[in-house]
């Protein structure tokens, strides 16, 4: 009897020990994920976020943190966020759906379906195809795309209006020549969807994409988004969250303003994983096919990014940013797992933090070390504030020591140079970043503010030095 009991106990121990280890490993991974995510949220002062991870089609981790932007209600898995450029992948899916239905072809020239589509270069306009737009190889520059973005229109005809504003745009490359990431491409695709389907963009997306995929809370116009719970997020001022002053843009939905909650994005991720009958198998594979190389082992497909295609490390993904949100989704076909990260705060100089968090999550799930989250110090803004302070002190000293300025011509030259710098700052900044001033104001409001103050201080100092110097010269001649 004792022997039987011993055998039973030993057998139970053999069975239970591995189970206990597995549970401990899961708990350890959960703790590591929580810790890594919370480190990011704290360092970057993100008011609200939601994260969910799936493997083999099942959620193995999900959590939410913080509050929404307007009512400051607790974030849940049902809280909608703007998706930013992840919207491009859904617009691309709508295009592939039209291809699947035989209504358009990938190689069709845009003018086949949009007779009004013209450019200053008639020949180039006739050569731009749907594939060029989807793969960001049409020739439209990033600057052109940003120039028509984030204009906060609430009109249901905003997509058509914005697309038609591109008829005066000049291409920066020949169609098909190089990859240039531009919102302009997806604005035109949004207009094309409306033209071919005979429906406004939001109706087509709801009927043919969102509902078939089970994205019940997704929306692609301002009124629908608000009805489904969307609230504005936060812009970053010197690292601190401030409720957004930039609102939703109906004209920007195809490239960046689709809203969805975590559950919606998990449904989309399941489609990426298994199709579920929305498309034919051929076009489902087409949707995820790399088209143009954008870096070492990095490709852009039809509204999707693909890293290391055809290898065990292949990742299908896209990131997204608006003035007040930053999001990531990713999926690894070989190991059949992926994730969603949604946050409601953004700043162009802080986006590296979410990239690090995403890689950290990937590392933790792959039983590797998390990526260290970099410090969120508004270095550029603080340097500009320092220069402003120095200019202020200089102005006070010069006013008190006006005689010193009168005695030396060099002060007049310094004043003139300050005026030249004041005039040149914004053009140099927009040229070096390939971003119009409006985009800088939207995605880095504190930077835009400090630059304006800097310009004002340069003008005040410059004019003062010139006026005093000229008075010296006039006095000397008389």
C-alpha positions as CSV (number, residue, x, y, z in Angstrom):
1,X,0.0,0.0,0.0
2,X,2.8,2.4,0.9
3,X,4.5,1.6,-2.3
4,X,1.4,2.4,-4.3
5,X,1.0,5.7,-2.5
6,X,4.7,6.5,-3.2
7,X,4.3,5.8,-6.9
8,X,1.2,7.9,-7.1
9,X,2.9,10.8,-5.3
10,X,6.0,10.6,-7.5
11,X,3.8,10.5,-10.6
12,X,1.8,13.5,-9.4
13,X,5.1,15.4,-8.8
14,X,6.4,14.6,-12.2
15,X,3.2,15.8,-13.8
16,X,2.7,18.9,-11.6
17,X,6.3,20.3,-11.5
18,X,6.4,21.2,-15.2
19,X,2.9,22.7,-15.0
20,X,4.1,24.9,-12.0
21,X,7.2,25.9,-13.9
22,X,5.1,26.9,-17.0
23,X,2.8,29.0,-14.8
24,X,5.7,30.7,-13.1
25,X,7.3,31.5,-16.5
26,X,4.0,33.1,-17.7
27,X,3.8,35.1,-14.6
28,X,7.4,36.2,-14.9
29,X,6.8,37.2,-18.5
30,X,3.7,39.1,-17.5
31,X,5.6,41.0,-14.8
32,X,8.4,41.8,-17.3
33,X,5.9,43.1,-19.8
34,X,4.1,45.2,-17.2
35,X,7.4,46.6,-15.9
36,X,8.7,47.5,-19.4
37,X,5.4,49.1,-20.5
38,X,5.0,51.0,-17.3
39,X,8.6,52.3,-17.5
40,X,7.8,53.7,-20.9
41,X,4.5,55.3,-19.8
42,X,6.1,56.9,-16.8
43,X,9.2,58.2,-18.7
44,X,7.2,59.6,-21.5
45,X,4.3,60.7,-19.3
46,X,1.7,59.0,-21.5
47,X,-1.8,59.5,-20.0
48,X,-3.5,56.5,-21.6
49,X,-2.5,53.2,-23.3
50,X,-3.7,49.7,-24.2
51,X,-1.6,46.7,-25.2
52,X,-2.6,43.3,-26.3
53,X,-0.6,40.3,-27.5
54,X,-1.8,37.2,-29.3
55,X,-0.3,33.8,-30.2
56,X,-2.0,31.1,-32.3
57,X,-5.0,33.4,-32.5
58,X,-5.5,33.7,-28.8
59,X,-4.8,36.6,-26.5
60,X,-2.1,35.8,-24.0
61,X,-1.5,39.3,-22.6
62,X,-3.6,42.4,-22.4
63,X,-3.7,45.4,-20.2
64,X,-4.7,49.0,-20.1
65,X,-3.4,52.1,-18.3
66,X,-4.5,55.7,-17.6
67,X,-7.3,57.9,-18.9
68,X,-8.8,59.3,-22.0
69,X,-8.2,62.9,-23.1
70,X,-11.5,64.8,-22.8
71,X,-13.6,63.1,-20.1
72,X,-10.5,61.5,-18.4
73,X,-12.3,58.2,-18.1
74,X,-10.3,55.0,-17.5
75,X,-8.8,53.4,-20.7
76,X,-10.3,50.0,-21.5
77,X,-9.9,47.5,-24.3
78,X,-13.0,49.2,-25.8
79,X,-11.5,52.7,-25.9
80,X,-11.0,54.0,-29.4
81,X,-7.7,55.6,-30.5
82,X,-6.7,57.3,-33.8
83,X,-4.5,54.8,-35.6
84,X,-2.3,57.3,-37.5
85,X,-0.6,55.7,-40.5
86,X,-1.9,52.2,-39.6
87,X,-4.9,53.7,-41.4
88,X,-3.0,53.3,-44.6
89,X,-3.0,49.5,-44.3
90,X,-6.8,49.5,-43.9
91,X,-7.2,51.9,-46.9
92,X,-4.9,49.5,-48.8
93,X,-7.1,46.6,-47.8
94,X,-10.1,48.4,-49.2
95,X,-8.3,48.8,-52.5
96,X,-7.3,45.1,-52.6
97,X,-11.0,44.3,-51.8
98,X,-12.0,46.2,-54.9
99,X,-9.3,44.3,-56.9
100,X,-10.8,41.1,-55.5
101,X,-14.2,42.1,-56.7
102,X,-12.8,42.8,-60.2
103,X,-13.7,46.5,-60.1
104,X,-10.1,47.7,-60.5
105,X,-6.6,46.3,-61.3
106,X,-3.4,46.9,-59.5
107,X,-1.7,48.2,-62.6
108,X,-4.5,50.5,-63.6
109,X,-3.4,54.1,-64.2
110,X,-5.1,56.4,-61.7
111,X,-6.7,58.4,-64.5
112,X,-8.6,55.3,-65.6
113,X,-10.8,55.8,-62.5
114,X,-10.3,59.5,-61.7
115,X,-10.7,61.5,-64.9
116,X,-10.0,64.7,-63.0
117,X,-6.6,63.6,-61.8
118,X,-4.1,65.8,-63.4
119,X,-0.6,67.3,-62.5
120,X,1.5,70.0,-64.0
121,X,3.4,67.2,-65.7
122,X,0.7,65.5,-67.8
123,X,2.8,62.6,-68.9
124,X,3.8,61.7,-65.3
125,X,0.2,62.0,-64.2
126,X,-0.9,59.5,-66.8
127,X,1.8,57.0,-65.7
128,X,0.9,56.9,-62.0
129,X,-0.8,53.6,-61.2
130,X,-2.7,52.2,-58.3
131,X,0.3,50.1,-57.4
132,X,2.5,53.2,-57.3
133,X,0.2,54.9,-54.8
134,X,-0.1,51.8,-52.6
135,X,3.6,51.2,-52.5
136,X,4.5,54.9,-52.1
137,X,6.4,55.1,-55.4
138,X,4.2,57.6,-57.3
139,X,6.7,60.4,-57.1
140,X,4.8,62.5,-54.5
141,X,7.2,63.8,-51.9
142,X,6.8,63.5,-48.1
143,X,6.6,67.3,-48.0
144,X,3.7,67.4,-50.5
145,X,1.8,64.8,-48.4
146,X,2.3,66.7,-45.1
147,X,1.3,70.0,-46.8
148,X,-2.3,68.7,-47.3
149,X,-2.5,66.8,-44.0
150,X,-4.1,67.6,-40.6
151,X,-6.4,70.4,-41.6
152,X,-9.2,69.4,-39.3
153,X,-12.0,69.3,-41.8
154,X,-15.3,67.8,-40.7
155,X,-16.9,67.8,-44.2
156,X,-17.9,64.5,-45.7
157,X,-16.5,65.6,-49.0
158,X,-13.1,66.5,-47.5
159,X,-11.3,63.5,-49.1
160,X,-12.3,64.5,-52.6
161,X,-11.5,68.2,-51.9
162,X,-8.1,67.4,-50.5
163,X,-7.3,65.0,-53.3
164,X,-8.2,67.6,-56.0
165,X,-5.9,70.1,-54.3
166,X,-3.0,67.9,-55.4
167,X,-3.6,68.8,-59.1
168,X,-1.0,71.6,-58.8
169,X,1.6,69.4,-57.0
170,X,4.9,68.8,-58.7
171,X,6.4,65.3,-58.4
172,X,9.9,65.0,-56.9
173,X,10.6,61.8,-58.8
174,X,9.3,59.8,-61.8
175,X,6.5,57.3,-61.1
176,X,8.0,54.0,-60.0
177,X,11.5,55.4,-59.6
178,X,11.9,55.6,-55.8
179,X,10.0,55.0,-52.6
180,X,8.9,58.2,-50.9
181,X,6.5,57.9,-48.0
182,X,3.7,60.5,-48.7
183,X,0.2,60.9,-47.3
184,X,-0.7,62.3,-50.8
185,X,-0.8,58.7,-52.2
186,X,-3.4,57.5,-49.8
187,X,-5.6,60.7,-50.1
188,X,-5.8,59.9,-53.8
189,X,-6.6,56.2,-53.0
190,X,-9.4,57.4,-50.7
191,X,-10.9,59.4,-53.5
192,X,-10.5,56.5,-55.9
193,X,-12.4,54.2,-53.5
194,X,-15.3,56.7,-53.4
195,X,-15.3,57.0,-57.2
196,X,-15.2,53.3,-57.9
197,X,-17.6,52.1,-55.2
198,X,-20.1,55.0,-55.5
199,X,-20.0,55.3,-51.7
200,X,-18.4,57.8,-49.4
201,X,-15.2,56.5,-47.9
202,X,-16.7,55.9,-44.4
203,X,-19.7,53.9,-45.8
204,X,-17.4,51.7,-47.9
205,X,-15.1,51.0,-45.0
206,X,-17.9,50.2,-42.6
207,X,-19.7,47.9,-45.0
208,X,-16.9,46.1,-46.7
209,X,-14.0,46.2,-44.2
210,X,-14.9,46.9,-40.6
211,X,-18.1,44.8,-40.2
212,X,-16.8,41.8,-42.1
213,X,-13.7,41.7,-40.0
214,X,-15.6,42.3,-36.7
215,X,-14.1,45.8,-36.2
216,X,-17.4,46.9,-34.7
217,X,-16.1,50.1,-33.0
218,X,-13.8,51.2,-35.9
219,X,-14.8,54.5,-37.6
220,X,-13.6,56.6,-40.5
221,X,-15.3,60.0,-40.1
222,X,-15.5,62.3,-37.2
223,X,-19.2,62.0,-36.4
224,X,-19.1,58.2,-36.4
225,X,-15.8,58.1,-34.4
226,X,-17.3,60.3,-31.6
227,X,-20.5,58.2,-31.5
228,X,-18.3,55.1,-30.9
229,X,-16.4,56.7,-28.1
230,X,-13.5,58.5,-29.6
231,X,-11.9,61.3,-27.7
232,X,-9.0,63.6,-28.4
233,X,-5.6,62.7,-26.9
234,X,-2.7,64.7,-25.7
235,X,0.1,66.7,-27.3
236,X,3.4,66.9,-25.6
237,X,4.8,70.2,-24.3
238,X,8.3,69.9,-23.0
239,X,7.5,66.2,-22.2
240,X,4.3,66.9,-20.3
241,X,0.9,66.0,-21.7
242,X,-1.5,68.8,-22.7
243,X,-5.0,68.1,-24.0
244,X,-4.8,68.3,-27.8
245,X,-5.6,71.5,-29.7
246,X,-5.6,69.6,-33.0
247,X,-8.9,67.9,-33.8
248,X,-10.0,65.1,-36.2
249,X,-9.6,65.5,-39.9
250,X,-12.1,63.9,-42.2
251,X,-9.8,64.7,-45.2
252,X,-7.0,62.7,-43.6
253,X,-8.9,59.5,-42.8
254,X,-7.3,57.4,-45.6
255,X,-3.8,58.1,-44.4
256,X,-4.2,58.6,-40.7
257,X,-7.5,59.3,-38.9
258,X,-9.3,55.9,-38.8
259,X,-10.2,55.2,-35.2
260,X,-10.3,51.7,-33.6
261,X,-10.1,50.1,-30.2
262,X,-7.9,47.2,-29.1
263,X,-10.6,44.6,-29.8
264,X,-11.0,46.0,-33.3
265,X,-7.2,45.8,-33.9
266,X,-7.1,42.2,-32.6
267,X,-9.8,41.4,-35.2
268,X,-7.6,43.0,-37.9
269,X,-4.6,41.1,-36.7
270,X,-6.6,37.9,-37.0
271,X,-7.3,38.8,-40.6
272,X,-3.6,39.3,-41.3
273,X,-3.0,35.9,-39.7
274,X,-5.8,33.9,-41.3
275,X,-7.8,35.9,-43.9
276,X,-11.2,34.5,-42.7
277,X,-12.7,34.8,-46.2
278,X,-12.6,38.5,-46.8
279,X,-10.4,38.1,-49.8
280,X,-9.5,35.3,-52.2
281,X,-6.3,33.5,-51.1
282,X,-4.5,35.0,-54.0
283,X,-5.3,38.5,-53.1
284,X,-4.8,38.0,-49.4
285,X,-1.3,36.9,-50.2
286,X,-1.0,39.9,-52.6
287,X,-1.9,42.2,-49.8
288,X,1.0,41.1,-47.7
289,X,3.6,40.9,-50.5
290,X,6.8,43.1,-50.3
291,X,7.0,45.5,-53.3
292,X,9.8,48.0,-52.8
293,X,12.9,47.9,-50.6
294,X,13.2,50.7,-48.1
295,X,16.3,49.5,-46.2
296,X,18.3,46.4,-45.4
297,X,15.7,43.6,-45.2
298,X,13.0,46.3,-45.0
299,X,10.2,46.6,-47.5
300,X,7.0,48.5,-48.2
301,X,4.2,46.5,-49.7
302,X,0.6,47.6,-50.4
303,X,0.1,49.8,-47.3
304,X,2.1,47.4,-45.1
305,X,5.7,47.2,-44.0
306,X,7.5,43.9,-44.1
307,X,10.8,43.2,-42.4
308,X,13.0,40.1,-43.3
309,X,10.4,38.6,-45.7
310,X,10.6,34.9,-46.3
311,X,12.7,34.2,-43.2
312,X,11.8,33.0,-39.7
313,X,12.1,36.6,-38.5
314,X,9.6,38.0,-41.0
315,X,7.5,40.7,-39.4
316,X,4.4,42.4,-41.0
317,X,3.8,45.7,-39.3
318,X,3.0,49.4,-39.4
319,X,3.3,52.3,-37.0
320,X,1.0,55.3,-36.8
321,X,1.1,58.8,-35.4
322,X,-1.2,61.8,-35.2
323,X,-0.8,65.0,-33.2
324,X,-2.2,63.2,-30.1
325,X,-1.7,59.5,-30.6
326,X,1.0,56.9,-31.4
327,X,0.3,53.3,-32.3
328,X,2.0,50.1,-33.4
329,X,0.9,46.7,-34.7
330,X,3.1,43.8,-35.7
331,X,2.8,40.1,-36.6
332,X,5.4,37.3,-37.0
333,X,4.0,34.7,-39.4
334,X,6.6,32.0,-38.6
335,X,6.0,32.0,-34.8
336,X,2.3,33.0,-35.2
337,X,2.2,35.8,-32.7
338,X,1.8,39.6,-32.8
339,X,0.6,42.6,-30.9
340,X,-1.1,45.9,-30.7
341,X,0.1,49.1,-28.8
342,X,-2.2,52.1,-28.7
343,X,-1.3,55.3,-26.8
344,X,-3.0,58.8,-26.6
345,X,0.0,61.1,-26.6
346,X,2.5,62.1,-29.2
347,X,5.4,64.4,-30.2
348,X,7.7,63.8,-33.2
349,X,10.8,64.0,-31.0
350,X,9.4,61.4,-28.6
351,X,8.4,58.7,-31.1
352,X,11.6,56.7,-30.5
353,X,10.3,55.7,-27.1
354,X,7.4,53.6,-28.5
355,X,9.7,52.0,-31.0
356,X,11.9,50.9,-28.1
357,X,8.9,49.7,-26.2
358,X,7.7,47.6,-29.2
359,X,11.2,46.0,-29.6
360,X,11.3,45.4,-25.8
361,X,8.0,43.6,-25.9
362,X,9.2,41.5,-28.8
363,X,12.4,40.7,-26.9
364,X,10.5,39.7,-23.7
365,X,8.1,37.4,-25.5
366,X,11.1,35.8,-27.3
367,X,12.7,35.3,-23.9
368,X,15.4,38.0,-24.5
369,X,16.3,41.1,-22.6
370,X,14.0,44.1,-22.9
371,X,15.2,47.2,-24.7
372,X,16.2,50.1,-22.4
373,X,13.7,53.0,-22.7
374,X,15.7,56.2,-23.4
375,X,15.2,59.3,-21.2
376,X,12.6,61.7,-22.5
377,X,14.4,65.0,-22.2
378,X,13.3,67.8,-24.4
379,X,16.9,68.7,-25.3
380,X,16.2,70.7,-28.5
381,X,13.5,72.8,-26.9
382,X,15.6,73.5,-23.8
383,X,18.5,74.6,-25.9
384,X,16.3,77.0,-27.8
385,X,14.9,78.3,-24.5
386,X,18.5,78.8,-23.4
387,X,19.3,80.9,-26.5
388,X,16.1,82.9,-25.9
389,X,17.2,83.6,-22.4
390,X,20.7,84.7,-23.5
391,X,19.2,87.0,-26.1
392,X,16.9,88.5,-23.4
393,X,19.9,89.1,-21.1
394,X,21.9,90.6,-24.0
395,X,19.1,93.0,-24.9
396,X,18.9,94.2,-21.4
397,X,22.6,94.7,-21.2
398,X,22.7,96.5,-24.5
399,X,19.9,98.9,-23.5
400,X,21.8,99.8,-20.4
401,X,25.1,100.1,-22.3
402,X,23.8,101.8,-25.4
403,X,27.0,103.9,-25.7
404,X,29.0,100.7,-26.2
405,X,26.9,99.9,-29.3
406,X,27.3,103.4,-30.7
407,X,31.1,103.2,-30.6
408,X,31.5,100.0,-32.6
409,X,30.3,99.2,-36.1
410,X,30.4,95.4,-35.3
411,X,27.2,95.7,-33.3
412,X,25.4,96.9,-36.4
413,X,26.7,93.9,-38.3
414,X,25.6,91.6,-35.5
415,X,22.1,93.2,-35.6
416,X,21.9,92.6,-39.3
417,X,23.0,89.0,-39.0
418,X,20.4,88.4,-36.3
419,X,17.7,89.6,-38.6
420,X,19.0,87.3,-41.4
421,X,18.9,84.3,-39.0
422,X,15.4,85.3,-37.9
423,X,14.1,85.3,-41.5
424,X,16.0,82.1,-42.4
425,X,15.1,79.8,-39.4
426,X,11.7,78.5,-40.6
427,X,12.7,78.0,-44.2
428,X,15.9,76.2,-43.1
429,X,13.9,74.0,-40.7
430,X,11.2,73.1,-43.2
431,X,13.8,72.3,-45.8
432,X,16.0,70.2,-43.6
433,X,13.1,68.2,-42.2
434,X,11.1,68.0,-45.5
435,X,8.1,69.2,-43.4
436,X,5.9,72.3,-43.9
437,X,5.7,74.6,-40.9
438,X,2.1,73.5,-40.3
439,X,3.3,69.9,-39.7
440,X,6.0,71.0,-37.3
441,X,3.3,73.0,-35.4
442,X,1.1,69.9,-35.2
443,X,3.6,67.3,-34.3
444,X,6.0,69.5,-32.1
445,X,3.9,72.4,-30.7
446,X,6.4,73.3,-28.0
447,X,9.2,73.4,-30.6
448,X,7.2,75.6,-32.9
449,X,6.4,77.9,-30.0
450,X,10.0,78.3,-28.9
451,X,11.1,78.9,-32.4
452,X,8.6,81.7,-32.8
453,X,9.7,83.3,-29.5
454,X,13.3,82.9,-30.7
455,X,12.5,84.7,-34.0
456,X,10.8,87.5,-32.1
457,X,13.9,87.9,-29.8
458,X,16.2,87.9,-32.8
459,X,14.2,90.6,-34.5
460,X,14.0,92.8,-31.4
461,X,17.7,92.5,-30.8
462,X,18.6,92.9,-34.4
463,X,16.4,96.0,-35.0
464,X,17.7,97.6,-31.7
465,X,21.3,97.0,-32.8
466,X,20.7,98.3,-36.3
467,X,18.8,101.4,-35.2
468,X,21.4,102.4,-32.6
469,X,24.2,101.7,-35.0
470,X,22.6,103.8,-37.7
471,X,22.1,106.6,-35.3
472,X,25.8,106.4,-34.5
473,X,26.6,106.7,-38.3
474,X,24.2,109.6,-38.8
475,X,25.6,111.4,-35.8
476,X,29.2,110.9,-37.0
477,X,28.4,112.4,-40.5
478,X,26.7,115.4,-39.0
